[in-house]
């Protein structure tokens, strides 16, 4: 009489998840041995899929190949987006000039021009010109890897790392999607079946920099981590600095995931049997259409709905005065002591606060505040931006803390809106805002105070 598997398990003193893994592993091993006995390979043909899998999932070669492929995608995204971003920027701001002329010639009041052209339209133009090209490059490339069958290999490689943090191996896929856009990364968390582990993935997706934060990180790295140190090696040093930020973001994802799995979201990591699919030829046409319409346009539309009203608020803050001081300047002065304690200044912190709707507009807001122009502006070169920052007291510590705060702070308005829709919970949406903000403040405070105590600045 065959013994029931539950009866066998009851007699063993091992955890349930380990027992399940052993059973599944033994079944696959037995099936493989059986297949070897009954399958005759014609002419002893080389199994290239198996050889490729052995290479891509090996502890020695799997991680370097994974980092190399992701690095190539990031490089193509950043380098390839520069030209189309510039073209879109010229197009939209050319339209702005015509709209301005139309409004002014129509005799409409200056406040109307400021609110709707310099505020709403200009913010919208910046968000579209900065977000659209990187997403249009990143999402198709990422989807091609998915269609090729490589992403399950990535999940296989990192499953043990995320499981050690009390989370799910598929979280790595959602984290990678967050590099293109955190809102898209949150949506991709649907692939995780466990509600607890899905929530951890949602709450930590923000710690990897999206394409909206890359311009800020790259610009500051070029000025302070590159050009201010060794001019002829500025590009290499800036690249190293940005890669360092990415690694810090991944580390924060793992550590906060571990914290959540031990506190707010306790539980045993769920096991899943990952059957690695065979490699297949990507359907390039379908991939491009799916990634553009299902991901790029979907995320961009949400960003636009948040950015336009935010532009109106930003213009009002810069142009409504209390006495001789604008609301923006007064708020920056109020926040300045706290901001300096974490390595920033009041204007930098206000730029991040007003930049909540979209990370792309943080630097334009900061430049506007420093120049007191009353409307968002963009300088013509990195050198001009560097001189502006240095004239307002920036040091390498200010740059480092600004980069860290940009990397770790709360999600943008689009991502928060997406989290609210995905979780259907105000509680978890607020947690998604407060948790990374607390991490950003603590990290910046510790870095700033340590550097000052050591007398390094």
C-alpha positions as CSV (number, residue, x, y, z in Angstrom):
1,X,0.0,0.0,0.0
2,X,1.5,3.3,-1.1
3,X,2.2,5.8,1.7
4,X,0.6,9.2,1.5
5,X,3.2,12.0,1.0
6,X,1.7,13.9,4.0
7,X,2.3,10.9,6.2
8,X,6.0,10.9,5.1
9,X,6.2,14.7,5.8
10,X,4.8,14.3,9.3
11,X,7.5,12.0,10.3
12,X,10.3,14.4,9.2
13,X,11.5,17.3,11.2
14,X,12.2,19.7,8.4
15,X,10.4,23.0,7.4
16,X,7.6,22.8,4.9
17,X,9.2,24.9,2.2
18,X,12.4,22.9,2.2
19,X,10.4,19.7,2.1
20,X,8.5,21.0,-1.0
21,X,11.7,22.1,-2.7
22,X,13.2,18.6,-2.1
23,X,10.1,16.8,-3.5
24,X,10.0,19.0,-6.6
25,X,13.8,18.6,-7.1
26,X,13.6,14.8,-6.8
27,X,10.7,14.7,-9.3
28,X,12.6,16.7,-11.9
29,X,15.8,14.7,-11.3
30,X,13.9,11.4,-11.7
31,X,12.2,12.7,-14.9
32,X,15.5,13.7,-16.3
33,X,17.1,10.3,-15.6
34,X,14.1,8.6,-17.2
35,X,14.4,10.8,-20.3
36,X,18.0,9.9,-20.7
37,X,17.1,6.2,-20.8
38,X,14.4,6.6,-23.5
39,X,15.6,9.4,-25.7
40,X,18.2,8.8,-28.3
41,X,19.9,11.8,-29.5
42,X,20.6,11.7,-33.2
43,X,24.3,12.0,-34.0
44,X,24.8,13.1,-30.4
45,X,23.6,16.6,-31.3
46,X,24.9,19.5,-29.0
47,X,22.2,20.8,-26.7
48,X,22.9,24.5,-27.1
49,X,20.0,25.6,-24.9
50,X,21.4,23.6,-22.0
51,X,24.9,24.9,-22.5
52,X,23.6,28.5,-22.7
53,X,21.6,27.9,-19.5
54,X,24.6,26.5,-17.7
55,X,26.5,29.7,-18.6
56,X,23.7,32.2,-17.9
57,X,22.7,30.7,-14.5
58,X,26.1,29.7,-13.3
59,X,27.1,31.4,-9.9
60,X,30.4,32.5,-11.6
61,X,29.1,33.8,-14.9
62,X,25.4,34.4,-14.4
63,X,25.7,37.6,-12.4
64,X,28.4,39.3,-14.5
65,X,26.4,38.6,-17.7
66,X,23.2,39.9,-16.0
67,X,24.9,43.2,-15.0
68,X,26.5,43.5,-18.4
69,X,23.2,43.2,-20.2
70,X,21.4,45.6,-17.9
71,X,24.3,48.0,-18.2
72,X,24.0,47.9,-22.0
73,X,20.3,48.6,-21.8
74,X,20.9,51.6,-19.4
75,X,23.6,52.9,-21.7
76,X,21.5,52.6,-24.8
77,X,18.6,54.3,-22.9
78,X,20.6,57.2,-21.6
79,X,22.7,57.8,-24.7
80,X,19.9,57.1,-27.2
81,X,17.4,59.4,-25.5
82,X,19.6,62.6,-25.7
83,X,18.9,63.4,-29.3
84,X,15.1,62.7,-29.4
85,X,14.7,64.5,-26.0
86,X,16.4,67.6,-27.5
87,X,14.2,67.4,-30.6
88,X,11.0,67.1,-28.5
89,X,12.2,69.9,-26.2
90,X,12.8,72.2,-29.2
91,X,9.4,71.3,-30.7
92,X,7.4,71.8,-27.5
93,X,9.2,75.1,-26.5
94,X,8.8,76.3,-30.1
95,X,5.0,75.7,-29.6
96,X,5.2,77.5,-26.3
97,X,6.6,80.6,-28.0
98,X,3.7,80.6,-30.4
99,X,1.2,80.1,-27.6
100,X,2.7,82.9,-25.7
101,X,2.5,85.2,-28.6
102,X,-1.2,84.2,-29.2
103,X,-2.1,84.8,-25.6
104,X,-0.4,88.1,-25.3
105,X,-1.7,89.4,-28.7
106,X,-5.2,88.4,-27.5
107,X,-4.9,90.8,-24.6
108,X,-5.2,88.2,-21.9
109,X,-3.9,89.1,-18.5
110,X,-0.3,88.3,-17.5
111,X,-1.4,86.0,-14.7
112,X,-3.3,83.8,-17.3
113,X,-0.1,83.6,-19.4
114,X,1.9,82.7,-16.3
115,X,-0.5,80.1,-14.9
116,X,-1.3,78.2,-18.1
117,X,1.7,78.8,-20.4
118,X,4.7,79.2,-18.1
119,X,3.2,77.0,-15.5
120,X,1.0,74.1,-16.8
121,X,2.2,73.9,-20.4
122,X,5.9,74.3,-19.7
123,X,5.8,71.7,-16.9
124,X,3.9,69.3,-19.2
125,X,6.5,69.9,-22.1
126,X,9.4,69.1,-19.8
127,X,7.8,65.9,-18.5
128,X,7.0,64.6,-22.0
129,X,10.3,65.6,-23.6
130,X,12.3,64.0,-20.7
131,X,10.2,60.9,-20.1
132,X,9.0,59.8,-23.5
133,X,12.3,59.0,-25.3
134,X,13.9,56.9,-22.4
135,X,10.7,55.0,-21.9
136,X,10.3,54.4,-25.6
137,X,13.8,52.9,-25.7
138,X,13.9,51.1,-22.3
139,X,10.6,49.3,-22.4
140,X,11.0,47.7,-25.8
141,X,14.5,46.5,-24.9
142,X,13.4,45.2,-21.6
143,X,10.4,43.5,-23.3
144,X,12.7,41.9,-25.9
145,X,14.7,40.3,-23.1
146,X,11.4,39.1,-21.6
147,X,10.2,37.7,-25.0
148,X,13.6,36.0,-25.6
149,X,13.2,34.1,-22.4
150,X,16.1,35.7,-20.5
151,X,14.3,37.3,-17.6
152,X,13.3,34.0,-16.0
153,X,17.1,33.3,-15.8
154,X,17.5,36.6,-14.0
155,X,14.8,35.6,-11.5
156,X,16.5,32.3,-11.1
157,X,19.9,33.9,-10.3
158,X,18.5,36.4,-7.8
159,X,15.8,34.2,-6.2
160,X,18.1,33.1,-3.4
161,X,19.1,36.8,-2.6
162,X,15.5,38.0,-2.4
163,X,14.4,34.9,-0.6
164,X,17.0,35.6,2.1
165,X,15.4,39.0,2.5
166,X,12.0,37.3,3.1
167,X,10.7,38.2,-0.3
168,X,9.9,36.7,-3.7
169,X,12.4,36.0,-6.5
170,X,10.2,37.6,-9.1
171,X,10.7,40.9,-7.3
172,X,14.0,41.3,-9.3
173,X,11.9,41.6,-12.4
174,X,9.7,44.3,-11.0
175,X,12.8,46.1,-9.7
176,X,14.4,46.0,-13.2
177,X,11.2,47.5,-14.7
178,X,11.5,50.3,-12.1
179,X,14.6,51.5,-13.8
180,X,12.5,52.6,-16.8
181,X,9.7,54.0,-14.6
182,X,8.7,53.2,-11.0
183,X,5.0,53.4,-11.9
184,X,5.5,50.7,-14.5
185,X,7.6,48.7,-11.9
186,X,4.7,48.9,-9.5
187,X,2.2,47.7,-12.1
188,X,4.6,44.8,-13.0
189,X,4.3,43.6,-9.3
190,X,1.1,41.9,-10.4
191,X,3.3,38.9,-11.5
192,X,3.8,38.1,-7.8
193,X,1.0,35.9,-6.5
194,X,1.6,36.3,-2.7
195,X,-0.2,39.5,-1.5
196,X,2.4,40.0,1.2
197,X,5.4,39.7,-1.1
198,X,3.7,41.7,-3.8
199,X,3.2,44.6,-1.3
200,X,6.9,44.5,-0.3
201,X,7.8,44.7,-4.0
202,X,5.4,47.7,-4.4
203,X,6.8,49.6,-1.4
204,X,10.5,49.1,-2.3
205,X,10.3,49.6,-6.1
206,X,11.0,53.4,-5.7
207,X,14.6,52.7,-4.4
208,X,15.9,52.1,-8.0
209,X,16.3,55.3,-10.0
210,X,13.8,55.8,-12.8
211,X,14.5,57.7,-16.0
212,X,13.1,60.8,-14.4
213,X,15.9,60.8,-11.7
214,X,18.7,59.9,-14.1
215,X,19.1,63.5,-15.5
216,X,19.5,64.9,-12.0
217,X,22.0,62.2,-11.0
218,X,24.0,62.5,-14.3
219,X,24.1,66.3,-14.3
220,X,25.3,66.6,-10.7
221,X,27.8,63.7,-11.2
222,X,29.2,65.5,-14.3
223,X,29.7,68.7,-12.3
224,X,31.0,67.5,-9.0
225,X,32.0,63.9,-9.2
226,X,33.6,64.4,-12.6
227,X,34.5,67.9,-13.8
228,X,35.3,69.3,-10.4
229,X,37.9,66.5,-9.8
230,X,39.7,65.6,-13.0
231,X,38.3,67.3,-16.0
232,X,39.8,65.0,-18.7
233,X,38.3,62.0,-16.9
234,X,35.0,63.6,-16.0
235,X,32.8,61.2,-18.1
236,X,34.4,58.1,-16.6
237,X,34.1,59.4,-13.0
238,X,30.6,60.6,-13.5
239,X,29.6,57.2,-14.9
240,X,31.2,55.5,-11.9
241,X,29.3,57.8,-9.6
242,X,25.9,57.1,-11.3
243,X,26.6,53.3,-11.2
244,X,27.4,53.7,-7.5
245,X,24.1,55.3,-7.0
246,X,22.4,52.4,-8.8
247,X,24.1,49.9,-6.5
248,X,23.1,51.9,-3.4
249,X,19.5,51.8,-4.7
250,X,19.6,48.0,-5.1
251,X,21.2,47.6,-1.7
252,X,18.4,49.8,-0.2
253,X,15.8,47.7,-1.9
254,X,17.2,44.5,-0.3
255,X,17.7,46.0,3.2
256,X,14.2,47.6,3.3
257,X,12.6,44.4,1.9
258,X,14.3,42.5,4.8
259,X,13.1,45.1,7.3
260,X,9.5,44.9,6.1
261,X,9.5,41.1,6.0
262,X,10.6,41.1,9.7
263,X,8.3,43.9,10.9
264,X,5.2,45.3,9.1
265,X,4.9,42.4,6.7
266,X,6.1,39.3,8.6
267,X,5.7,36.0,7.0
268,X,7.4,33.0,5.5
269,X,8.7,33.5,1.9
270,X,6.6,31.6,-0.5
271,X,8.2,29.0,-2.7
272,X,7.6,28.8,-6.4
273,X,8.8,26.4,-9.0
274,X,10.4,28.3,-11.8
275,X,10.3,26.3,-14.9
276,X,12.8,28.0,-17.2
277,X,11.3,28.3,-20.6
278,X,13.3,27.5,-23.8
279,X,14.9,30.4,-25.6
280,X,12.8,31.7,-28.5
281,X,13.0,34.1,-31.3
282,X,11.5,37.4,-30.1
283,X,8.5,38.8,-32.1
284,X,10.0,42.2,-32.6
285,X,6.9,43.8,-34.0
286,X,4.5,42.6,-31.3
287,X,7.1,43.5,-28.6
288,X,7.4,47.1,-29.8
289,X,3.7,47.6,-30.1
290,X,3.0,46.0,-26.7
291,X,5.7,48.0,-24.9
292,X,4.8,51.3,-26.5
293,X,1.0,51.1,-25.9
294,X,0.7,49.0,-22.8
295,X,3.6,50.6,-20.9
296,X,5.1,53.8,-22.4
297,X,1.9,55.6,-23.3
298,X,0.0,54.3,-20.3
299,X,2.7,55.6,-17.8
300,X,3.2,58.8,-19.8
301,X,-0.5,59.6,-19.7
302,X,-0.6,59.3,-15.9
303,X,2.5,61.5,-15.6
304,X,0.8,64.2,-17.8
305,X,-2.4,64.2,-15.7
306,X,-0.2,65.0,-12.6
307,X,2.3,67.4,-14.1
308,X,-0.1,70.0,-15.6
309,X,-1.8,71.0,-12.4
310,X,1.5,70.8,-10.6
311,X,2.9,73.4,-13.0
312,X,0.2,75.9,-11.9
313,X,1.1,75.3,-8.2
314,X,4.8,75.9,-8.9
315,X,4.2,79.1,-10.8
316,X,1.9,80.4,-8.0
317,X,4.6,79.6,-5.3
318,X,7.2,81.5,-7.3
319,X,5.0,84.5,-8.1
320,X,2.7,85.1,-5.2
321,X,4.5,87.4,-2.7
322,X,4.0,87.9,1.0
323,X,5.6,91.3,1.6
324,X,8.8,91.3,-0.5
325,X,9.3,87.6,-0.5
326,X,7.7,84.9,-2.7
327,X,6.0,81.9,-1.1
328,X,8.7,79.8,-2.6
329,X,11.6,81.8,-1.0
330,X,9.8,82.1,2.3
331,X,9.2,78.3,2.5
332,X,12.9,77.7,1.5
333,X,14.1,80.0,4.3
334,X,11.8,78.2,6.8
335,X,13.2,74.7,5.7
336,X,16.8,75.8,5.5
337,X,18.0,74.7,9.0
338,X,16.6,71.2,8.6
339,X,17.8,71.0,5.0
340,X,21.3,71.9,6.0
341,X,21.3,69.3,8.7
342,X,20.9,66.6,6.0
343,X,23.4,68.2,3.6
344,X,21.1,70.2,1.4
345,X,19.7,73.8,1.5
346,X,16.2,75.2,1.7
347,X,15.9,75.8,-2.0
348,X,17.0,72.2,-2.9
349,X,14.5,70.7,-0.4
350,X,11.7,73.0,-1.8
351,X,12.6,71.8,-5.4
352,X,12.1,68.2,-4.3
353,X,8.8,69.1,-2.6
354,X,7.5,71.0,-5.6
355,X,8.9,68.3,-7.9
356,X,6.6,65.6,-6.3
357,X,4.5,65.3,-9.4
358,X,7.5,64.4,-11.6
359,X,11.2,63.9,-10.8
360,X,12.1,65.5,-14.2
361,X,11.2,69.0,-13.0
362,X,13.4,69.1,-9.8
363,X,16.4,70.7,-11.5
364,X,14.4,73.3,-13.5
365,X,12.6,74.3,-10.3
366,X,15.9,74.6,-8.4
367,X,17.4,76.8,-11.2
368,X,14.3,79.0,-11.2
369,X,14.5,79.4,-7.4
370,X,18.2,80.3,-7.5
371,X,17.8,82.8,-10.4
372,X,14.4,84.2,-9.0
373,X,13.0,84.1,-12.5
374,X,9.4,83.2,-11.5
375,X,9.2,80.5,-14.2
376,X,11.1,77.3,-14.7
377,X,14.2,77.7,-16.9
378,X,16.9,75.4,-18.2
379,X,20.5,76.6,-18.5
380,X,22.4,76.1,-21.8
381,X,25.3,74.0,-20.5
382,X,26.5,71.9,-17.6
383,X,29.2,74.6,-16.9
384,X,26.6,77.3,-16.4
385,X,24.7,75.0,-14.0
386,X,27.9,74.2,-12.1
387,X,28.8,77.9,-11.7
388,X,25.2,78.6,-10.5
389,X,25.4,75.9,-7.9
390,X,28.9,76.9,-6.7
391,X,27.8,80.5,-6.4
392,X,25.0,79.3,-4.0
393,X,27.4,77.5,-1.7
394,X,27.4,74.0,-3.1
395,X,30.3,71.7,-2.1
396,X,30.9,68.0,-3.0
397,X,29.0,67.1,0.1
398,X,25.9,69.1,-1.1
399,X,26.2,67.3,-4.4
400,X,26.5,63.8,-2.8
401,X,23.5,64.4,-0.4
402,X,21.4,65.8,-3.2
403,X,22.1,62.7,-5.3
404,X,21.3,60.4,-2.3
405,X,18.1,62.3,-1.6
406,X,17.1,62.1,-5.2
407,X,17.8,58.4,-5.3
408,X,16.0,57.4,-2.0
409,X,13.2,59.9,-1.5
410,X,9.5,59.5,-1.9
411,X,8.0,58.3,-5.2
412,X,6.7,60.8,-7.8
413,X,3.0,61.7,-8.0
414,X,2.5,59.3,-10.9
415,X,3.9,56.3,-8.9
416,X,1.9,57.2,-5.8
417,X,-1.2,57.4,-7.9
418,X,-0.4,54.0,-9.4
419,X,0.3,52.5,-5.9
420,X,-3.1,53.8,-4.7
421,X,-4.8,52.1,-7.6
422,X,-2.9,48.9,-7.2
423,X,-3.2,48.5,-3.4
424,X,-6.6,50.3,-3.1
425,X,-5.3,51.4,0.3
426,X,-4.6,54.9,1.6
427,X,-2.6,53.3,4.4
428,X,-0.1,51.6,2.1
429,X,0.1,54.6,-0.2
430,X,1.1,56.8,2.7
431,X,3.6,54.1,3.8
432,X,5.0,54.1,0.3
433,X,5.6,57.9,0.7
434,X,6.9,58.0,4.3
435,X,9.1,54.9,4.3
436,X,11.6,56.0,1.5
437,X,11.4,59.6,2.8
438,X,12.5,58.4,6.2
439,X,15.3,56.4,4.7
440,X,16.5,59.3,2.5
441,X,16.5,61.7,5.5
442,X,18.4,59.3,7.8
443,X,21.0,58.4,5.2
444,X,21.7,62.0,4.2
445,X,21.8,63.1,7.9
446,X,24.3,60.4,8.7
447,X,26.5,61.1,5.7
448,X,26.4,64.9,6.3
449,X,27.2,64.8,10.0
450,X,29.9,62.2,9.6
451,X,31.7,64.2,6.9
452,X,31.4,67.4,9.0
453,X,32.6,65.7,12.2
454,X,35.7,64.3,10.3
455,X,36.3,67.8,9.0
456,X,36.3,66.7,5.3
457,X,34.3,69.7,4.1
